[in-house]
Amino acid sequence: MNRRPFDLIVFDWDGTLMDSAAKIVRCFQRAAREVGLAPPPDAAIRNIIGLGLQEALDLLLPHEDAATRHRVVQCYRRHFLHLDTTESALFPGVIEGLDALSGAGYRLAIATGKSRRGLDQVLRETAVSHFFCATRCADESLSKPHPQMLLDILEFTGARPERALMVGDTTYDLQMAASAAMAGLAVSYGAHERERLLALSPLACLDSFHQVRQWLEAAVLPERAGL
């Protein structure tokens, strides 16, 4: 009998699988300067990592009009996709971990605040797309913390929410999981601080992707569990 508590593991991308926070901060600040605005501080930008771009700008630039925010979005995309050529690496252990989890029979998916164009680009660059049976982006659905991305993935895969897990580095990931009736697993090495993550009662808050893999490999149902 399969005693694993989960069949489907959904990962966030930025801050969970890829170490991209510094690039996101840099590109937002360059976009703001290009539009003639004072660049938001690093901490403010790290706080919105994981949201869709429009929702991120609502928080970062609440007093600017829609036209200005749209210009910032366009500038950010140009910097992130084309002008800033600094490579963002996957966190240590991600490729080996995804390979091991896939080989162990877990179905893997991605729910990210990135655009489809942005996600497809980094999937090509990192050559890890074959690990994932489904991906969902903020420009295809409602932004985190709304659960629509997870609901779409559950519908596509046929997984039951009680047999699915969301792994992410922000409170938006954990809130999204709870709203989709899924469990959440937090990582402390991304955008949001451990204390913020723990306040939402994830199953655990782990300090590296190596620990994520170990936790999942050790996670089993009790002998008499009814699932």
HELIX and SHEET records of a PDB file:
HELIX    1   1 ALA A   21  VAL A   35  1                                  15    
HELIX    2   2 ASP A   42  ILE A   48  1                                   7    
HELIX    3   3 LEU A   53  LEU A   60  1                                   8    
HELIX    4   4 ALA A   66  ARG A   78  1                                  13    
HELIX    5   5 HIS A   79  LEU A   83  3                                   5    
HELIX    6   6 VAL A   94  GLY A  103  1                                  10    
HELIX    7   7 ARG A  116  THR A  126  1                                  11    
HELIX    8   8 SER A  129  PHE A  131  5                                   3    
HELIX    9   9 ALA A  138  GLU A  140  5                                   3    
HELIX   10  10 GLN A  148  THR A  157  1                                  10    
HELIX   11  11 PRO A  161  ARG A  163  5                                   3    
HELIX   12  12 THR A  171  SER A  179  1                                   9    
HELIX   13  13 ARG A  194  LEU A  198  1                                   5    
HELIX   14  14 PHE A  209  ALA A  218  1                                  10    
SHEET    1   A 6 PHE A 132  CYS A 137  0                                        
SHEET    2   A 6 ARG A 107  THR A 112  1                                        
SHEET    3   A 6 LEU A   8  PHE A  11  1                                        
SHEET    4   A 6 ALA A 164  GLY A 168  1                                        
SHEET    5   A 6 ALA A 183  VAL A 187  1                                        
SHEET    6   A 6 CYS A 205  LEU A 206  1                                        
END                                                                             
